[in-house]
Amino acid sequence: MPEKKLYEKPTIVRNMQGSMNKLAGARQRQQCGEIAGISVNELVKGFGSPLWVACEEELRLKYKNLYQAFSLRYPKVTIAYSYKTNFLPGICALFHQEGAWAEVVSGFEYEIALSLGVPGSQIIFNGPYKTREELERAVKLNSTINADSFEELYELEEIAEKLGRKVKVGIRINMKLYEANWSRFGFSLEEGDALRAAHQIAQSGNLTLSGLHIHIGTQILDKDIYRRMVERLLEFYQEITSQYSEITIEYLDVGGGFASSNTLHHEWISGEYVCPTFEEYADAICIPLTSEFSKAGHMPRLFLEPGRALVDECIHMIATLVARKDLPDGQRGLVLNAGINLLPTSYWYRFDIKPAATHNDAAGGGIAERVHLYGPLCMNIDCIQENALLPPLRAGEHLVIRNVGAYNYSQSWQFIRLRPAAVIITGTSVEYLRLPENTDYIMQLNRIPEHLAHRSG
Ligand SMILES: Cc1ncc(COP(=O)(O)O)c(C=O)c1O
């Protein structure tokens, strides 16, 4: 017996199958039935939905490609993986196996790195707030510390005095390079604070200036910004090393910020066509560096602190359609079981979302329609994507929200719903990176004062 079709209220749908220009459109029609060779249905059967799915081979390849692009162009390169981008310990451990150091911005991230066996001397400690205890520990374990403020320099001086030894410190610099520039971190070059910080360190009997650090933002699509940034960093380097002959800058840390192929909401052309390659970033950064240092006796180490470019495209989310809505304006709304509490970056990115099943027009799959994709949270803000172009989908169907490895898990939270499992695919095996949360886990840290513990009535 042929499957009985569900009755559906007829709607008039604009036919969106054609491409709008030579780059956009057609890819929306593809499906994604498997991730790294494992079928989506099988993953859901084994681990539930929603589900974060990481691909080990792709993660390793990203790291290798990035390292190769830079190390072919500059001889002393170290990659420190930015923990905040995705601090699942299994993901961090994978990059450490590949040779990465850890880049952390809090004591909590620092602890994770130590627990994974990363020596203190291979941890770069950044960020605008480091407690006294955190700083002291990092000093004792010989971590690379990039100071963010004058207050932190005073703190480090006191720690050095207490420990009775000189402490090496880097300074984070910010400079005006583009419109949406990050200017609140570190010492401003234009305001003269960077020079004042270098001066303060040079004057201090306890501190030694050992590095210059900068991180200019994230998803930087214009590689030339990096070239300008390195050129100005080198001017500053010249200025301080000629003023203070005792300074030896051991490293230049140019941060992260390299883009993934995700598309920002305001971009007309899909991100995969505008995202620079690792080689292009490496040229922008390494050409000025090599021309400065190839003839000099001293060549500082180049630190990179990538996050997004390593993980974004290698981790996907499986979600399931739970309900369909006809909205008053004639549009269709689909409710998924994964919301913005799991995918907070949907605020910025227009994710590549594909159905797991094939929807073939010829087989009666239907014409793609524009739909709004909502999450399961009982809040109006819970919208994963407006006007997604998808074939008609039924409740129970799975979708793959692709390339969500950066800043989603690490910024996810238990708002209305708990966080699901994360798994990693290695060859043909699938293993947990994190178990799904349950109510016991959530209640562990809660306390109910005795006078609140008894219900009235
Ligand atoms: C100091 C620092 N380094 C590295 C990163 C990683 O940036 P991205 O994920 O854009 O590579 C960040 C992210 O904000 C950062 O603040």
The ligand as an SDF file (V2000), in Angstrom:
LIG
                    3D

 16 16  0  0  0  0  0  0  0  0999 V2000
   42.7420   36.9700   23.0140 C   0  0  0  0  0  0  0  0  0  0  0  0
   42.0250   36.0910   22.0530 C   0  0  0  0  0  0  0  0  0  0  0  0
   42.7300   35.2210   21.3130 N   0  0  0  0  0  0  0  0  0  0  0  0
   42.1280   34.3940   20.4390 C   0  0  0  0  0  0  0  0  0  0  0  0
   40.7720   34.4090   20.2520 C   0  0  0  0  0  0  0  0  0  0  0  0
   40.1570   33.4770   19.2320 C   0  0  0  0  0  0  0  0  0  0  0  0
   39.5330   34.1840   18.2180 O   0  0  0  0  0  0  0  0  0  0  0  0
   38.9380   33.4360   16.9420 P   0  0  0  0  0  0  0  0  0  0  0  0
   37.9960   32.4030   17.4390 O   0  0  0  0  0  0  0  0  0  0  0  0
   38.2520   34.5060   16.1800 O   0  0  0  0  0  0  0  0  0  0  0  0
   40.0990   32.8510   16.1970 O   0  0  0  0  0  0  0  0  0  0  0  0
   39.9990   35.3220   20.9820 C   0  0  0  0  0  0  0  0  0  0  0  0
   38.5460   35.4020   20.7820 C   0  0  0  0  0  0  0  0  0  0  0  0
   37.8820   36.3390   21.0760 O   0  0  0  0  0  0  0  0  0  0  0  0
   40.6390   36.1800   21.9120 C   0  0  0  0  0  0  0  0  0  0  0  0
   39.9460   37.0520   22.6550 O   0  0  0  0  0  0  0  0  0  0  0  0
  1  2  1  0
  2  3  1  0
  2 15  2  0
  3  4  2  0
  4  5  1  0
  5  6  1  0
  5 12  2  0
  6  7  1  0
  7  8  1  0
  8  9  2  0
  8 10  1  0
  8 11  1  0
 12 13  1  0
 12 15  1  0
 13 14  2  0
 15 16  1  0
M  END
$$$$
